[in-house]
Amino acid sequence: MELRVLGCSGGIGVSLHTTSLLVDDDILIDGGTGLAELSREEMSLVRHIFITHSHLDHIAGFPMLLDSIFDLIKTPIVLHARPETLQVLQQHIFNWLVWPDFSCLPSVEQPVLKFQPMMPGEQLQVGNRTVEMIAVNHSVPAAGYRVQNGSGSFAFSGDTTTNDTLWEALNRHDDLDLLIVESAFPDQERTLSEKARHYCPQLLAQDLEKLRHRPRLYLSHLKPGCEETIVAQCRHRIVGLPVERLCGGDRFTL
């Protein structure tokens, strides 16, 4: 299983794209501005998109992806998300006002997009990969995902703050090779972090004590301009796990 980081920043700027992870060549987790890193041919290979939540930095790219490749594909791309997230996307994005409704384009009989609700705790088999949705604690209904095949596993927290559900779900499995978890704000902005329901290093370190696995740990969703501070604070606070910064262009084989 190959994991390619298209974007993982908490904002945009030169060389910075928002969250999107490509699993092999056919699964996307989130559809932020990182999708601009894909060629049109690479976009046309995507068959499933798993969305963590409805915030713009996690969805901004995939409506335009659909517009870019609808004439190249014969079967619809399946969009998986919590029912609340799909409702937001249908009402506020694919509503003909902000963007066309690609669930009926180019025709109702042969659309480019299919909405498929997914509930926390549900596991979906996609080829030889199993994708599990996990409830997390954010300002809107949100989810993380755990993905495994016969040789490896990784988990992505999505946007979240202090919770038990993510760690309990991960602990139910025998292994976890790679964990990508957010830490959006530095500790000096803990009040803002708690209000926005994001991790800061102190909160993340406390929650990681709940995890019984010792995976490779990578930090995502760092706010532009604060990256070095957040990483340094996490390295200071997190005991027993090497801490690395996730960057666009990173690739992992699991």
Secondary structure, DSSP 4 states (H G I P E B T S, - for coil): -EEEEEE-BSS-BTTB-B-EEEETTTEEE--SGGGGGS-HHHHHT--EEE-S---HHHHSSHHHHHHHHTTT-SSPEEEEE-HHHHHHHHHHTSSSSSS--GGGSS-SSS-SEEEEE--TT-EEEETTEEEEEEEE--SSSEEEEEEE-SS-EEEE--S--S-SHHHHHHHTSS--SEEEEE--S-GGGHHHHHHHT---HHHHHHHHTT-----EEEEE-PPTT-HHHHHHHHHHH--SS-EEE--TT-EEE-
